[in-house]
Amino acid sequence: MPDIRIERHHTLGKESAKRSVDGIARQMKARLNANCDWYGDEMVIRSSGADGRIKVSENLIVIEVNLGLLLSPMKSTIEREISRQLDTRVGTGKGGM
């Protein structure tokens, strides 16, 4: 079971949503020195302090993150930042959902 799980409905379509996720991944690469690789519609993220995956479908993005021991105390902060990035790049998912 992941430490963080966030689901976000969207109306961007799969390819646009994947481009938005790429923007989030670029920031994660810079902040966490993470490796991010696409495998079909799923991005796998690995770093020394956390790992996770982002699954993109036509109308849903699911982010799951497993935190290492050093990042576990920052769970709430990390979760808020991921949600903020999704709000900025994808929208709040509240429009009619």
Beta strands, then each sheet from edge to edge (+ up, - down):
strand 1: 4-9
strand 2: 35-39
strand 3: 42-46
strand 4: 50-56
strand 5: 60-67
sheet 1: 1+ 5- 4+ 3- 2+
end
